[in-house]
Amino acid sequence: MNILGLTFDDTDASAALLIDGIPVAAIQEERLSRISHDPSLPKNAIDYCLKQGGLSAGDIDAVAFFGNPLVRFDRILRGRLRILKRHGGSFRATLKGWLGDRLFEVRSRIAETLEVDERLVSYAPRPDALAAASFQTSPFERACVIVVDGPRNDIRMSVFKGADDGLKNIAVGHPGRDFAEQVLRTAERTEAAGICLAGKAFRDPEVVGRIVREARMPVYLPTAPGNAGGAIGAALWRRRDSSGKPASRLPVPTPPARTLDNDDIGKAVKQSGMAIEARHDGARELAGAVAGCLAGGKAIGWFQGPAPWSEIAPNARCALIDPSMPEAARTLAEKLKWNDAPRRLALSVTLETAHEVFDIASPGWAERHALAAHPLHAGQLKGLECGRAMRCHAVDRKDDPLFHALLIAFRERTGLPALLNAPLALGKEPLAETPADALRSYIYGGLDGLALGDMMVGRKLTL
């Protein structure tokens, strides 16, 4: 059965494709449209997923949309009514933004775009879809699944029991200010093997960091816990709803990258006016050269391998800097022209040394995705805010041998087991998807170099 999951008309529109219960493609629209947090109907993402699956629109058996527009509008409207006297303009803007095709014509818009029967389109409840996106991609057979999501003035916490026979909603309520404590207490009362988190609230590394440290069981956080993961969640929910059996619990796929062909990279560099400073033969030579630049205090762009599903995922399209440099985090944010650096930064470490740097248990599959803990080497990591939780980007040699080699080479030169990692995205632009995007981030930002394929690109202009 071929199921297409979609989310749009909110931030982070995306599409995902399941073939016989297995996720084969997933991507956010912003990565292809180059419009940050693009909310529009994801036509580019749909085409991308169908191409990756070798399908046409006529091969789709079902379409699942993330959330029910009428339910979401009702919750938003109730929240606006509570503040109507003080914010009448906000109430009118909400009505104007929702009345029309966003509220009543979602099914018909999808059917028209795909040229399929409107009856193939169904609405996946938001909490159920988010829970499916977390539990069905987790390593746990049994789990307490906690979803904290909703409009700013009507956030709700839904608790699910995840098992072999699927997900069962066992509680719904409004979380208090300290909902991390509520998550911990709720999980302790269940007989689960782990905790699965989902919802926009868990994009905050401080909240996740506390849960990871204090929980008495492993914690899993999907790489796209909010709206961006809604498409894969809706598709997984539709799979469960149609077959009576849960979908296979497999990791959400990394969207296949466009091949980094050296000829294409060379053309992109030439068109940009930049110069190729050096070519490196093999992973060891490239890793050594970049590690030397980083050890010398430079901030380097790194564009290698496949693009991640979400920019907060461990990825090989990033900007790197030595975390022992004073104010390294601020320096990297300034070079990339960011205003929201703390939530986007991570510490990259090798998987086998993650427990040396972070206050977590022995490294394993779950820790690579449950992404926050306090750095232990605070004395060495002068460029970070002391005591602040950070996401852990633990690199497995099998998954990314080049990045792993870079971390080893950097440690050999400095003694430090970590690099400060930020998505390669300039200002409010989406994560770099092509070599041209990476070059744009480099040219208009303040990075000191760019490792693009096997090349090091410099700012010496070519004539």
KEDRENKOL-900800 format. One record per residue (C-alpha): y, z, x; residue in one letter. Coordinates in steps of 0.001 Angstrom, whole numbers, padded with zeros to 6 digits, always signed. Each point is the difference from the previous one (the first is absolute). Last residue first. Layout:
REM KEDRENKOL-900800
YZXA...
REM end
This chain:
REM KEDRENKOL-900800
+036488-012888+038466L-002210+003090-000055T+001556+003417-000547L-001192+002915+002120K-000818+002611-002623R-003628+000417+000976G-003391-000803-001511V-003223+001298+001534M-002858-002326-000877M-003717+000521-000737D+000637+000202-003751G+003587+001124-000394L+000849+003018+002144A+003724+000432-000671L+002576+001581+002294G+002964+002374+000160D+000347+000573-003742L+003542+000150-001368G-000318-001879-003255G+001303-003455-000865Y-002130-001877+002530I-003088+002222-000183Y-000211+000222-003781S+000600-003766-000189R-002693-000623+002605L-002520+001984-002051A+000875-001963-003140D-000410-003297+001898A-003383+001189+001317P-001063+000492-003640T-000450+002982-002358E+002574+002458+001349A+000123+003065-002268L+002505-000342-002830P+003779-000010+000615E+002052+003125-000683K+001153+000386+003592G-002156-002121+002313L-003739+000381-000492A-002557+000451+002776L-001484+003175-001483P+000578+003065+002226A-002291+001575+002613N+000703+002818+002464L-002646-000185+002709L-002662+002601+000804A-002382+001380+002651P+002701+000806+002575L-001063+000203+003655G+002720-002500+000860T-001569-003013+001713R-003666+000517-000903E+001040+001058-003503R+001900-003263-000501F-003011-002047+001136A-002312+001854-002405I+002433-000508-002887L+000312-003717+000810L-003790-000399+000226A-000351+001494-003488H+002632-002442-001280F-002039-002877+001443L-003391+001322-001167P+001099+000284-003654D-002843+000805-002405D-002768+000728+002515K+002296+001986+002324R+001026+002201-002927D+003712+000757-000226V+001207+003206-001654A+003429-000467-001590H+000837+003572-001023C+002942+000446-002329R+002487+002645+000987M+000697+003577-001055A+003210+001532+001322R-000294+003096+002172G+002365-001207+002721C+001748-003247-000889E-001374-002610+002362L+001395-001446+003241G-001047+002971+002099K-003708-000653-000446L-001149+001956+003041Q+000805+003477-001306G-001125-000896-003520A-003492-000924+001223H-001694+001291-003147L+001459-002584-002388P+000036+001243-003607H-002272-001874-002385A+000249-003000-002269A-002042-003096-000634L-003106+000372-001984A-000945-003598+000866H-001280+000268+003557R-001098+003540-000772E-002510-001296-002551A-001946-002086+002513W-000437+002773+002526G+001785+002060+002614P-000936+003670+000433S+002124+002217-002230A+003754-000313-000204I+003003+001581+001725D+000995-003210+001704F+000256-001010+003653V-003361+001074+001418E-001758-000666-003335H+001115-003637+000157A-001533-000464+003482T-003153-001962-000986E+001860-002073-002568L+002555-001140+002554T+003514+001097-000843V+002962-001560-001813S+002558+002474-001321L+001604-001164-003231A+003472-000850-001273L+000841-001402-003430R+000670+003200-001919R+002252+001415+002721P+002042-003228+000493A+001811-000378-003322D+003375-001434+001101N-001325-002817+002151W+001776-002505+002265K-003114-000853+002061L+001651+001017+003287K+001592+002999-001707E-003335+001202-001383A-001641-000354+003427L+002750+002031+001649T-000136+002692-002690R-003746+000426+000459A+000304+000025+003798A+002634+002743-000095E-000805+001083+003578P-002822-002166+001408M-003424+001636-000283S-000904-002207-002983P-000064-003151+002215D+000916-002900-002302I-001766-002537-002205L+001011-002516-002669A-002721-001221-002337C-002268-002749-001156R-003433+001276+001029A-000351+002340-002932N-001071+003443-001118P+001072+000012-003630A+003532+000987-000999I+000984-003690-000070E-002650-000664-002633S-002972-002367-000110W+000113-000447+003777P+000707-003321+001747A-002712-001281+002302P+000292-000363+003766G+002955+000521+002297Q+003753+000418-000259F+001190+002900+002179W+003747+000565+000409G+000975+002048+003045I+002439+002879+000469A+000595+000555+003733K-000121+003307+001867G-001825-001125+003139G-003306+001302-001355A+000449-002442-002892L+000524-002940+002374C-003036+000981+002078G-002117+000387-003132A+001028-003534-001022V-001157-001463+003327A-003237+001995+000052G-000905-000941-003562A+000601-003690+000750L-002150+000116+003158E-002818+001940-001663R-000023-002181-003115A-000470-003278+001855G+002162-002454+001917D+003642+000892-000413H+002870-002429-000489R+003453+000928+001246A+003718-000135-000760E-000226-002401-002939I+003651-000666-000844A+001934+000360-003252M+001840-002821-001770G-001717+000716-003319S-001350-003551-000273Q-001623+000327+003433K-001642+003303-000923V-001356-001449-003258A-001349-003052+001849K-001726+002197+002587G-001514+002160-002741I-001363-003099-001730D-001499-001235+003279D-001441+003448+000720N-001784+000132-003364D+000207+003403-001615L-002239-000788-002965T+001598+001023-003290R-001320+003435-000669A-002775+000853-002415P+001232+002699-002389P-001547+003301+001096T-002491+000815-002674P+000020+003261-001959V-002893+001969+001462P-003281-000201-001923L-001272+002177-002803R-001971-002522-002020S+001340-000242-003533A-000972+002674-002497P-002466-000952-002718K+000630-000535-003720G+000511-003684+000728S+003303-000829-001682S+001874+003288+000390D-001147+000551+003577R+001098-003489+001059R+003230+000362-001968R+000764+003286+001811W-000691-001651+003364L+002379-002848-000898A+002685+002433-001164A-000360+002039+003187G+000273-003070+002243I+003182-000986-001835A+001436+003517-000132G-000171+000477+003758G+003561-001249+000468A+001134+002301-002810N-000935+003178+001860G-002835+001167+002298P-000005-003089+002256A-001993+000992+003101T-002341+002111-002078P+000095+003773+000638L-003238+001877+000649Y-000365+003738+000632V-003044+001771+001456P-000820+003493-001346M+001413+003503+000312R+003546-001273-000462A+002724+001730+002013E+000787-002510+002732R-000537-003212-001990V+001916+001381-003003I+002929+001063+002185R+000153-003378+001702G-000160-001840-003316V+003126+001780-001210V+001870-000436+003288E-001153-003628+000296P+001755-000938-003275D-001713-003110-001398R-002068+002381-002098F+002537+000130-002830A-000464-003734-000597K-003474+000513-001435G-003503+000601+001304A-001942+002712+001838L-003775+000253+000429C-001386+003442+000883I-003477+000449+001430G-003618+000979-000573A+000794+001359-003440A-001231+003095-001790E+003364+000597-001642T+002055+003193-000152R+001231-000408+003578E+001468-003409-000843A+002259+001457-002686T+001334+002736+002282R+000789-002491+002785L+001679-002493-002328V+002043+002762-001617Q+001199+001164+003430E+001071-003561+000825A+001753-000034-003389F+002621+002422+001224D+002750-001091-002383R-002303+000302-002966G-002358-002692-001206P+000087-001174-003629H-003428-000204-001588G-003216-001961-000438V-003572+001263+000453A-003654-001137+000069I+000245-003792+000243N-003491-001279+000843K-000554-002594+002714L-003185-001949+000684G-003748+000584-000388D-000454+000684+003709D+002644+002740-000128A+003764+000480-000198G+001468+002818-002046K+003554-000832-000940F+003209+002048-000016V+003263-001429-001311S+003362+001372+001161M+003075-001183-001843R+003541-000926+001008I+002394-000442-002942D+003586-000042+001308N-000733-002047+003122R-002262-002396-001868P-003737+000502+000577G-002554+001036+002594D-002102+002840+001374V-003674-001057-000063V-002717+002401+001150I-003611-001085+000524V-002483+002813+000632C-002854-001746+001742A-003684-000849-000087R-001630-002862+001923E+002880+000052+002494F+000921-002697+002553P+003078-001071-001997S+000724-003499-001346T-001291+000715-003523Q+001708+003400-000040F+003532-001103+000929S+000424-003295-001842A-001984+001399-002948A+002343+002990-000300A+003018-002308+000112L-001526-002158-002747A-000855+002997-002184D+003465+001516+000407P+001724-003318-000829R-002115-000960-003027P-001372-003533+000601A+001377-002592-002432Y-002166-003010-000827S+000380-003763+000456V-002964-002261-000864L+001213-000219-003605R+003051-001962+001174E-002270-002958+000759D+000732-001468+003427V+002706-002248+001442E+000597+002439+002870L+003775+000149-000472T-000207-000379-003790E-002643+002711-000336A+002023+002377+002175I+003197-000613-001967R-001886+000312-003310S-001495+003347+000972R+003335+001392+001202V+001875-001141-003114E+001012+003145-001890F+001633+002395+002443L+001153-002023+003011R+000450-003074-002197D+002762+001592-002048G+001365+003517-000252L-000550+001735+003325W+003112-000537+002110G+002443+000195-002899K-001555+003199-001307L+000083+001623+003439T+003605-001075+000591A+001033+001555-003317R-001625+003325+000928F+001556-000007+003475S+003427-000589-001519G-000443+002951-002345G-000502+002374+002907H+001203+003465-001001R-000674-000168-003731K-003162-002085+000444L-001670+002335+002519I-003059+000919-002081R-000014-003460-001568L-000472-001547+003448R-003265+001880+000534G-001352-001013-003378R+000941-003615+000732L-001810+000015+003352I-003186+001370-001571R+000123-002458-002914D+000716-002923+002336F-003055+000898+002099R-002244+000149-003056V+001308-003310-001349L-000337-001728+003387P-003662+001072+000373N-000875+000528+003646G-001238-002206+002835F-000989-003337-001543F-003668-000992+000055A-001038-003668-000143V-003537-001070-000886A-002458-002848+000632D+002107-001959+002512I-001592-003324+000999D+002651-002037-001837G+002675+001443+002267A-001697-001670+002961S-002310+001715+002460L-000765-000010+003731G+000529+003762+000161G+002724-000251+002638Q+001639-002827-001951K-000091+001991-003231L+001567+002985+001754C+002818-002066+001539Y+000772-001827-003247D+000264+003331-001825I+002204+001452+002757A+002371-002962-000237N+000174+000270-003794K+000686+003739+000095P+001943+000497-003272L+003208+001501+001357S+000462+003535+001357P+000699-000928+003679D+000071+003252+001992H+001954-001821+002756S+000344-003718-000674I-001826-001966+002732R-001791-002033-002738S-003338+000162+001839L-000064+003594+001193R+002017+001098-003012E-002786-001124-002347E-002348+002699+001273Q-003502-001036+001057I-003651+000477-000928A-003101-002051+000722A-003801+000366-000089V-000495+003253-001919P-003701+000176-001014I-000988+000491-003646G-001610-003413-000413D+003133-001673+001384I+003064+002230-000137L+003495-001401+000597L+003266+001852+000524A+003618-000780-000854A+003270+001773+000744S+003432+000934-001315A+001585+002768+002073D+002640+001468-002325T-000370-000440-003749D-000268-003122-002145D-003240-000757+001888F-003629+001093+000462T-003041-002233-000047L-003790+000258+000362G-002120-003167-000115L-003676+000388-000880I-002761-002482+000841N-003414+001011-001385M
REM end
